[in-house]
Amino acid sequence: MSAREDQIHRDTIEKEGRSDIPPHVPPIAPEDLLLFQRDESGSPRVFLLSQADGKGGRAVEILFDRQDFRHSPDGFEWGYGGSGPAELARYLTYGVARHIELPRDQWDSLDYQQVKWEVVARIPWGGGERSAREIYRALGLPEAAQSEKAGG
């Protein structure tokens, strides 16, 4: 997310009185790829590779702020069904909600626990690559919602 996009997002949160939306979660389009990697110390890192321009774009790291964590004080994880994967699934769900411009009062209708079980828990410990379409499928979003923003 660019500095300008981040500021716009923070301004929107402040204007709408929303404090529960992590500001560093970029919109996630269905055609995007997510890269799950570990650094030298074994700490998890997640990158978004935007496919919107049809050229593959550049990988942008999704930043996680521990202040935003609800389930796991130790941070996010993947590869099992615990609290760390729940944090990651919640962030990814917020990214999808931002992309489809779902009104905030409807975000609770998106079941990030399904994303945890169907996507996040299945990523091998060492990492891997996942299509954002897997997240959309886990959330049960109709095809129209998935492609709605792709053309514009």
C-alpha positions, 0 to 999 in steps of 0.5 A, spaced: 500 500 500 502 506 498 503 512 503 497 515 500 493 509 500 495 508 507 493 515 509 486 515 505 485 508 509 487 511 516 482 517 514 476 513 512 477 509 519 477 515 523 471 519 519 467 512 520 469 511 527 472 504 525 478 502 529 478 495 528 480 495 521 488 493 520 490 499 516 496 495 512 491 490 509 491 492 502 485 490 497 486 483 495 483 482 488 481 475 486 486 474 480 492 476 485 497 471 488 499 471 495 506 468 497 507 465 504 515 465 506 519 464 512 525 469 513 532 466 516 529 466 523 523 462 521 518 468 522 512 468 517 512 473 512 506 474 507 507 478 500 501 480 495 503 479 488 498 484 484 495 481 477 491 486 476 495 489 470 496 483 467 503 483 468 504 480 474 506 487 478 511 487 484 510 483 490 508 487 496 509 485 503 503 485 507 504 488 514 501 486 520 501 490 527 500 486 533 496 491 536 490 489 531 491 482 533 485 479 537 486 471 537 494 471 538 498 475 542 504 472 538 502 474 531 500 470 525 501 463 522 499 458 517 499 450 517 494 449 522 488 451 525 490 455 531 489 462 533 495 465 529 492 462 523 486 465 525 489 472 525 492 471 518 485 469 515 482 475 518 487 479 515 486 476 508 478 476 509 479 484 510 483 485 504 477 481 500 472 486 503 476 492 502 477 490 494 469 488 493 468 495 497 463 491 502 460 496 507 463 495 514 457 493 517 457 487 513 464 484 514 461 480 520 458 476 515 464 474 512 466 467 515 474 468 516 474 462 520 472 458 513 478 462 510 483 459 516 480 452 515 480 452 507 486 456 506 491 458 511 491 451 515 493 448 509 499 452 507 505 448 508 509 450 514 515 452 509 510 456 505 508 456 498 503 460 493 496 461 493 491 464 489 486 469 492 481 466 488 481 460 494 480 466 499 474 468 495 471 461 494 472 459 502 468 466 503 462 463 499 463 470 494 459 469 488 463 470 481 459 477 480 463 479 487 469 476 485 470 480 478 466 486 480 472 490 481 477 487 476 474 491 470 475 497 473 
